Amino acid sequence: MVDPPQAGSLSTFSLGPSAVAPPGTGQTRSNVKTGLLLWVCAFVFYAGIGMWLTLHFNLVDGDGPSRVADGGYVLFSRNPHLGAIGFIWNPLPSMAEIPFLLFKGLWPALQAKGQAGTLQSSLFMASAVWQIYRLTLDRKIPNPWRWVLIAGFALSPMIVLYGGNALSEAALVFCTTWAARRLMLWMEDRNSVHLAMAGIALGVGYLARYEALFAGVFAIALVVATSAYREGILRRERRRAAVATAMHDGVLIGFPLTLTFLGWAVAGWLLTGQAFQQFTSQYGNSSQLKGSHVVVASGVGQIVTSLEDSMRAIVSIEPLLPTVLVVVAAITIKRRSAALLAPLAVFGGVLAFEIAAQAKGLTFGWFRFYITTIPLCVCALAIFWPRTIGPAEQAQPRRWRGLSRHTLWGLAALAVLLPSFPVTWSAMLNPAIGNQFDQTGLRYIFTSASAKRYTYPQFDEYRSDRALAAWLDAQRLPRASVLLDTFQGWEIWLSSKRPQQFVITSDYDFLSALDDPARYGIRYILDSNPAVESVDAVNRRYPRLWSTGGGISMRVLTVNSRSGPPWRVFRVIGGSGDGLR
């Protein structure tokens, strides 16, 4: 027998049945068609913007197409296998790109120009827009104000840029928005299905970005505390039952994330001997930070500066977010609802990690890391919506100076969202805030005279790699005759029409060929400047190769670049070209 809710428990902070739509409510045939059309339009829009920037301007952030290459190794390397996807970065973006790569024969740019990555990020960001649409249905927000909220999310400059540039932000935004929306529903109707779906969303999110783990930790803590409080843990006679219910709900939301976390760690350990290559591998984030000479925050002053930078990034994306959170918190307390805690836990977990990691010097502190500020603000505004309770209120809605509560909410949402557009855009074009290649490129595209529009060095990014790939293809080399560490050389492999000529990092025989290139039939070794890429396996094995040939080869070609590190091609002395097959 279930006891009735106890007075003073958190159960009183949930809306009654008349205010909350039961699961499935609002999913009419018309809404399904509208949602599908919205998804298609968003996908086409983001993909079009992404292709315009990457194909027309060659505005490329290397993290995007490098993940395309990870997917390509799975299918088209000399030793195709799923483990070739790599364990440094989370696999979801590359896994989502593999189906697109199957059609590279119809459109080679899917691989050679990384457009499979553009389609991947467009797919996830369009799905995030669809989640926002479903959120407006959950909250029973009518037209036209529903579209104010959707447009405020979908057309935000950060969402538009990262919806089509092949990075992993889109997948993270989709998964966290999915999880936050489901958790909001559970906070109000206690349906365990929502907990399970939120857990799945967080588990999938961990396959996109490690930040999802911290969103999950915050969400699990919220669910456990909420369940315990609802079940009367403050009363001694209810304590045992409250703890049992809290643990049950915590496991329900936490199991998918825990399984994904352990599964990914075990898979990495079994195949590479390292469970967390992101932190322990020579190619991992820690190694890259050391190679980039990023100053790690050690003093109080540096930590304070990092915190200020984080806060500036957040308010540069949503300048009125602090005000919105304070107002919505006050209103939800008045309504005795705990729904606001859900997006605070999920998105707040991501932002808390980014702030702490930047303060400790564990990340590069890029502006894009704070993109989840946008769905947090939109979710808070959705909670702010004046829920209609009872037929009397429906027949005689409250008014203020002739304006209904719904109109007042819509105007308030406009007042919050509209300023964020110019503020965010200005921040992206500000070199002190928009501190990444793609944002710098936007400054040249949108603020330079037409004569200077293509002068940004990054617009030449990877053109030298593509030229080198074409040169190697023209040599008509046999299979397994070019040694290449794809940590830096992934674009060469992507652009080549003869991928079988390479012995790459994911191949089973890479280390053997690296130790004795002549014996294993390697004709050419590609080397990047060790002063720039010290983690490259070739440089680590042959530290003098770049300058002298390392006693095993002679230099035959140097390829320079305006934007990226140069390459040198060395011909192996004594190589027969038929050692590997």
C-alpha positions in Angstrom: 0.0 0.0 0.0 1.4 3.4 -1.0 1.2 6.1 1.6 -0.2 9.5 0.5 2.4 12.3 0.0 3.6 13.7 3.3 3.0 17.4 4.1 6.1 19.4 3.4 7.6 16.8 1.1 8.9 17.7 -2.3 5.8 16.1 -3.8 4.0 19.3 -3.1 6.4 20.9 -5.5 4.9 19.3 -8.6 2.0 20.4 -10.7 -1.3 18.7 -10.5 -2.8 16.5 -13.2 -4.8 19.4 -14.6 -1.6 21.3 -15.4 0.6 18.6 -16.8 0.0 16.8 -20.0 0.2 13.0 -19.6 2.7 11.2 -21.7 1.9 11.4 -25.4 -0.5 14.3 -25.1 0.1 16.8 -27.8 1.5 14.3 -30.2 -1.4 14.6 -32.7 -0.9 13.8 -36.4 -0.6 17.5 -37.1 2.1 17.9 -34.5 4.1 15.0 -35.8 4.0 16.4 -39.4 5.0 19.8 -38.1 7.9 18.4 -36.1 9.1 16.3 -39.1 8.9 19.4 -41.4 10.8 21.4 -38.8 13.5 18.8 -38.5 13.9 18.6 -42.3 14.1 22.4 -42.6 16.6 22.7 -39.8 18.8 19.9 -41.2 18.9 21.5 -44.7 19.6 24.9 -43.3 22.5 23.8 -41.1 23.9 21.6 -43.7 23.7 24.4 -46.3 25.5 26.9 -44.0 28.1 24.3 -43.2 28.8 23.4 -46.8 28.9 27.0 -47.8 31.6 27.7 -45.2 33.7 24.6 -45.8 33.4 24.1 -49.5 33.3 27.8 -50.6 35.7 29.4 -48.0 37.5 26.2 -46.9 36.7 27.4 -43.3 37.5 24.1 -41.5 38.1 23.3 -37.8 40.3 20.2 -37.9 38.4 18.5 -35.1 35.5 18.0 -37.5 37.1 16.2 -40.6 39.5 14.3 -38.3 36.5 12.5 -36.9 35.4 11.8 -40.5 38.8 10.2 -41.0 38.2 8.1 -37.9 35.1 6.8 -39.5 36.9 6.2 -42.7 39.5 4.1 -41.2 36.8 1.7 -40.0 35.7 1.1 -43.6 38.5 1.9 -46.0 41.9 1.5 -44.3 44.2 -1.5 -45.1 43.0 -3.2 -41.9 39.3 -2.1 -41.6 37.9 -2.8 -38.1 35.7 -1.1 -35.7 38.6 -0.4 -33.2 40.1 1.9 -35.9 37.6 4.5 -34.9 40.1 5.3 -32.1 39.7 5.8 -28.3 41.0 9.3 -27.8 37.8 11.0 -28.7 34.3 9.8 -28.1 33.0 7.7 -31.0 29.4 8.9 -31.6 30.2 11.6 -34.3 32.4 9.3 -36.2 29.9 6.4 -35.9 27.2 8.7 -37.3 29.4 9.6 -40.2 30.1 6.0 -41.3 26.7 5.6 -43.1 27.3 8.8 -45.1 30.8 7.6 -46.1 29.3 4.6 -47.8 28.2 7.0 -50.5 31.5 8.6 -51.1 31.6 7.0 -54.6 28.6 9.2 -55.5 30.0 12.3 -53.9 33.8 12.1 -53.1 33.6 15.3 -51.0 31.9 13.3 -48.3 35.3 11.9 -47.4 37.8 14.1 -49.2 36.3 17.4 -48.0 34.8 16.0 -44.7 31.2 16.7 -45.7 30.1 13.5 -43.9 30.9 15.6 -40.8 28.8 18.5 -42.0 25.8 16.1 -42.4 26.5 14.5 -39.0 26.4 17.8 -37.1 23.4 19.0 -39.0 21.6 15.8 -38.2 22.2 16.2 -34.4 21.5 19.9 -34.3 18.2 19.5 -36.2 17.3 16.8 -33.7 18.0 19.3 -30.9 15.6 21.7 -32.6 13.0 18.9 -32.6 13.6 18.4 -28.9 12.9 22.1 -28.3 9.7 21.8 -30.4 8.6 18.8 -28.2 9.4 20.9 -25.1 7.0 23.5 -26.3 4.3 20.8 -26.7 5.1 19.5 -23.2 4.6 22.9 -21.7 1.5 23.6 -23.8 2.9 26.8 -25.3 0.6 27.8 -28.2 1.4 29.6 -31.4 2.9 32.0 -32.1 4.9 32.1 -28.9 6.0 28.5 -29.4 7.9 29.6 -32.5 9.5 32.5 -30.6 11.2 29.9 -28.4 12.1 27.6 -31.2 13.5 30.4 -33.3 15.4 31.7 -30.3 17.2 28.4 -30.1 17.5 27.3 -33.7 18.7 30.7 -35.1 21.2 31.5 -32.4 24.5 32.3 -34.2 26.3 29.6 -32.1 23.7 27.0 -32.9 23.8 27.8 -36.6 27.6 27.7 -36.8 28.0 24.5 -34.8 25.0 22.9 -36.5 27.0 22.5 -39.7 30.8 22.6 -39.0 31.2 18.9 -38.2 32.3 19.2 -34.6 30.8 17.3 -31.7 28.9 20.3 -30.1 25.7 19.4 -32.0 25.6 15.9 -30.6 26.2 17.2 -27.1 23.5 19.8 -27.4 21.0 17.2 -28.7 21.7 14.6 -26.0 21.7 17.1 -23.1 18.5 18.8 -24.4 16.9 15.4 -24.7 17.9 14.4 -21.2 16.8 17.7 -19.7 13.4 17.6 -21.3 12.7 14.1 -20.1 13.9 14.9 -16.6 11.7 18.0 -16.5 8.7 15.7 -17.3 9.7 13.3 -14.6 10.0 16.1 -12.0 6.3 16.9 -12.7 4.5 13.6 -13.4 6.9 11.0 -11.8 6.6 8.7 -14.8 9.6 6.3 -14.7 9.6 6.1 -18.5 11.0 9.7 -18.5 13.8 8.7 -16.1 14.8 5.8 -18.4 14.8 8.0 -21.5 16.8 10.6 -19.7 19.3 7.9 -18.7 19.6 6.7 -22.3 20.1 10.3 -23.5 22.9 10.8 -21.1 24.5 7.5 -22.0 24.4 8.4 -25.7 25.7 11.8 -24.8 28.8 10.3 -23.2 29.6 8.7 -26.5 29.6 12.3 -28.0 31.5 14.2 -25.3 33.0 13.5 -21.9 31.1 16.4 -20.4 27.9 14.3 -20.5 29.4 12.3 -17.6 29.2 15.4 -15.4 25.7 16.2 -16.6 24.8 12.7 -15.6 26.4 12.9 -12.1 24.4 16.1 -11.4 21.2 14.6 -12.8 21.5 11.4 -10.8 22.1 13.4 -7.6 19.0 15.4 -8.4 16.9 12.3 -8.9 18.1 10.6 -5.8 17.5 13.7 -3.6 14.1 14.4 -5.2 12.9 10.8 -4.8 14.1 10.6 -1.2 12.5 13.9 -0.2 9.2 13.0 -2.0 9.1 9.7 -0.1 9.5 11.4 3.3 13.2 10.7 4.2 13.0 13.4 6.8 10.5 11.2 8.7 12.1 8.3 10.6 9.4 5.8 9.9 9.7 6.5 6.1 13.5 6.6 5.9 14.1 3.1 4.8 11.4 3.1 2.1 12.6 6.6 0.9 16.2 5.4 0.5 15.0 2.3 -1.4 12.9 4.4 -3.8 15.7 6.9 -4.2 18.2 4.2 -5.1 15.8 2.6 -7.5 15.3 5.9 -9.3 19.0 6.7 -9.2 19.8 3.3 -10.8 17.1 3.8 -13.5 18.6 7.1 -14.7 22.2 6.2 -14.0 22.5 2.6 -15.4 22.7 3.6 -19.1 25.4 6.2 -18.4 27.3 3.8 -16.2 27.1 1.0 -18.7 28.4 3.3 -21.5 31.2 4.7 -19.3 32.4 1.2 -18.3 31.9 -0.3 -21.8 33.9 2.4 -23.5 36.7 2.2 -20.9 36.9 -1.7 -21.1 36.9 -1.6 -24.9 39.8 0.9 -24.9 41.7 -1.2 -22.3 41.2 -4.4 -24.2 42.3 -3.0 -27.5 45.0 -0.5 -26.5 45.9 -1.3 -22.9 44.7 2.1 -21.8 41.2 2.6 -20.4 41.2 6.4 -20.7 43.3 7.3 -23.7 41.9 10.9 -23.6 44.1 11.4 -20.6 46.9 8.8 -20.8 47.7 8.5 -24.5 50.5 10.5 -26.2 47.7 11.8 -28.5 45.4 12.7 -25.7 44.2 16.1 -24.5 46.8 16.4 -21.7 49.6 15.7 -24.1 48.3 18.2 -26.6 48.0 20.9 -23.9 51.6 20.4 -23.0 52.6 20.6 -26.6 50.7 23.8 -27.1 52.4 25.4 -24.1 49.0 26.4 -22.5 49.7 27.9 -19.1 48.1 25.9 -16.4 46.3 27.9 -13.7 48.3 27.6 -10.6 47.9 30.9 -8.6 44.7 32.4 -7.2 45.0 35.2 -9.7 45.1 32.9 -12.7 42.2 30.9 -11.4 40.2 34.1 -10.9 41.0 35.2 -14.4 39.8 31.8 -15.8 36.6 32.1 -13.8 36.1 35.6 -15.2 36.7 34.3 -18.8 34.1 31.6 -18.2 31.5 34.0 -16.9 32.2 36.3 -19.8 31.7 33.5 -22.3 28.4 32.5 -20.7 26.9 36.0 -20.7 28.3 36.6 -24.2 26.0 33.8 -25.3 22.9 34.5 -23.2 23.4 38.0 -21.6 20.2 37.8 -19.6 20.5 34.2 -18.4 21.3 35.2 -14.8 18.2 37.4 -14.6 16.1 34.7 -16.2 17.2 32.1 -13.7 16.5 34.3 -10.8 13.0 35.2 -12.0 12.1 31.7 -13.0 13.4 30.3 -9.8 11.1 32.7 -7.8 8.1 31.9 -10.0 8.6 28.1 -9.8 8.9 28.3 -6.0 5.7 30.3 -5.9 4.1 27.6 -8.1 5.6 24.9 -5.9 7.3 23.3 -8.9 10.8 21.8 -9.0 11.0 21.6 -12.8 13.7 24.2 -13.1 16.1 21.9 -11.2 16.2 19.5 -14.2 17.8 21.8 -16.8 20.0 23.3 -14.1 21.3 19.8 -13.2 21.9 18.7 -16.8 23.2 21.9 -18.5 24.7 23.1 -15.2 26.7 19.9 -14.9 28.3 20.6 -18.3 29.0 24.2 -17.6 30.4 23.4 -14.2 32.8 21.0 -15.7 33.9 23.6 -18.4 34.4 26.3 -15.7 36.4 24.0 -13.4 38.5 22.5 -16.3 39.3 26.0 -17.6 40.3 27.2 -14.2 42.6 24.2 -13.7 44.1 24.6 -17.2 42.7 21.2 -18.3 41.1 22.4 -21.5 41.9 25.1 -24.2 39.0 27.2 -22.9 37.3 27.7 -26.3 34.2 29.7 -26.5 32.2 26.9 -28.1 32.5 24.8 -24.9 29.8 27.0 -23.3 27.2 26.4 -26.0 24.8 24.6 -23.6 24.1 28.0 -22.1 21.6 28.4 -25.0 19.3 25.4 -24.3 19.5 26.2 -20.6 18.1 29.6 -21.2 15.4 28.2 -23.5 14.3 25.6 -21.0 14.1 28.2 -18.3 11.9 30.3 -20.5 9.7 27.3 -21.2 9.2 26.7 -17.5 8.4 30.4 -17.1 5.3 29.9 -19.4 2.1 30.7 -17.5 0.5 27.2 -17.2 -3.3 27.4 -17.5 -5.0 25.7 -14.5 -8.7 25.1 -14.4 -11.6 26.2 -16.7 -12.2 29.5 -14.9 -8.7 30.6 -15.8 -9.2 29.5 -19.4 -12.4 31.4 -19.7 -11.1 34.5 -17.9 -7.3 34.7 -18.2 -5.6 37.3 -16.1 -4.6 40.5 -17.7 -2.3 43.4 -17.1 -3.0 46.6 -18.8 -5.1 44.8 -21.4 -2.4 42.2 -22.1 -3.0 38.5 -21.3 -0.4 36.5 -19.3 0.5 34.6 -22.5 1.2 37.8 -24.4 3.3 39.1 -21.5 5.3 35.9 -21.4 5.9 36.1 -25.2 7.1 39.6 -24.9 9.3 38.7 -22.0 10.8 35.8 -24.1 11.4 38.2 -27.0 13.1 40.6 -24.7 15.4 37.9 -23.4 16.2 36.1 -26.8 16.5 39.0 -29.2 19.4 40.8 -27.4 21.3 37.5 -27.4 21.6 37.4 -31.2 23.7 40.6 -31.6 25.6 40.0 -28.4 26.5 36.4 -29.3 27.4 37.4 -32.9 29.6 40.3 -31.6 31.3 37.9 -29.2 32.0 35.4 -31.9 33.7 38.2 -34.0 35.6 39.5 -31.0 39.1 37.9 -31.0 39.2 38.1 -27.2 36.2 35.9 -26.9 35.6 34.1 -30.2 39.0 32.4 -29.9 38.9 29.6 -32.5 39.8 29.3 -36.1 36.2 29.2 -37.4 35.2 32.3 -35.5 38.3 34.2 -36.7 37.4 33.1 -40.2 33.9 34.6 -39.8 35.5 38.0 -39.1 37.2 37.9 -42.5 34.0 36.8 -44.2 31.6 39.3 -42.7 33.7 42.2 -41.7 36.4 42.5 -44.4 36.2 44.2 -47.7 35.7 41.8 -50.7 39.3 42.2 -51.7 40.5 40.8 -48.3 37.7 38.3 -47.8 39.8 35.3 -48.8 43.1 36.4 -47.2 42.7 34.7 -43.9 45.6 32.1 -43.7 43.2 29.5 -42.3 41.3 29.5 -45.6 44.4 27.6 -46.9 44.1 25.1 -44.1 44.9 21.5 -45.4 45.4 22.6 -49.0 49.0 21.5 -48.7 47.9 18.2 -47.3 45.6 17.7 -50.2 48.4 18.6 -52.6 50.7 16.1 -51.0 48.1 13.4 -51.2 47.7 14.1 -55.0 51.5 13.9 -55.4 51.6 10.6 -53.7 48.7 9.3 -55.8 50.6 10.3 -58.9 53.5 8.1 -57.9 51.3 5.0 -58.4 52.9 3.4 -55.3 52.2 -0.1 -54.3 50.1 -1.2 -51.3 51.5 -0.4 -47.9 54.5 1.7 -49.1 53.9 5.0 -47.3 54.2 5.3 -43.5 52.0 8.0 -42.0 50.9 8.8 -38.4 47.4 10.0 -38.9 47.3 12.0 -35.7 48.3 15.0 -37.8 48.2 13.5 -41.3 44.5 12.5 -41.4 43.7 15.0 -44.1 46.4 13.4 -46.4 44.7 10.0 -45.9 41.2 11.6 -46.4 42.2 13.3 -49.7 44.0 10.4 -51.2 42.3 8.3 -53.9 44.7 5.4 -53.0 44.3 4.9 -49.3 45.7 1.4 -49.5 49.2 2.8 -50.2 49.4 4.0 -46.5 50.4 2.2 -43.4 48.5 4.3 -40.8 48.3 4.4 -37.0 45.3 2.1 -36.7 46.8 -0.6 -38.9 47.8 -3.8 -37.1 51.4 -3.6 -38.5 52.0 0.1 -38.0 54.4 -0.3 -35.0 56.3 -3.0 -36.8 56.7 -0.9 -39.9 57.7 2.1 -37.8 60.5 0.1 -36.1 62.0 -1.2 -39.3 60.6 0.6 -42.4 63.1 -0.9 -44.9 62.3 -4.5 -43.8 58.6 -4.0 -44.1 58.8 -2.4 -47.6 58.1 1.2 -46.7 59.2 3.5 -49.5 58.2 6.8 -48.1 57.9 8.2 -44.6 55.8 11.4 -44.1 57.0 13.6 -41.2 55.7 16.8 -39.7 57.8 19.4 -37.9 58.6 18.0 -34.4 58.7 21.6 -33.1 55.0 21.7 -33.8 53.8 18.1 -33.5 56.0 16.5 -30.9 53.5 13.7 -30.2 53.7 12.3 -33.7 54.8 8.7 -33.5 57.4 9.1 -36.3 59.0 12.0 -34.5 59.0 10.1 -31.2 60.6 7.1 -32.8 63.1 9.1 -35.0 63.7 12.5 -33.4 66.4 13.4 -36.0 64.4 12.3 -39.0 63.1 15.8 -39.7 66.6 17.4 -39.7 68.9 14.6 -41.1 66.8 11.8 -42.3 67.6 9.8 -39.1 70.1 7.6 -40.9 67.3 5.6 -42.5 66.1 7.9 -45.3 66.8 10.9 -47.5 64.5 13.9 -48.0 62.9 14.1 -51.4 60.1 16.7 -50.9 59.1 19.6 -48.6 55.5 20.9 -48.6 54.9 24.2 -46.8 51.7 25.8 -45.7 50.5 29.3 -44.8 48.4 27.9 -41.9 49.4 24.4 -40.9 52.6 22.6 -40.1 54.9 21.8 -43.1 55.5 18.2 -44.3 58.6 16.5 -45.4 58.7 13.3 -47.5 61.6 11.0 -46.9 62.5 8.1 -49.2 63.6 5.0 -47.1 67.1 3.8 -47.9 67.0 0.2 -49.0 63.2 -0.3 -49.1 62.0 -2.9 -51.5 58.3 -1.9 -51.5 57.0 -5.5 -51.1 57.3 -6.2 -47.4 53.7 -5.5 -46.3 50.5 -6.6 -48.0 
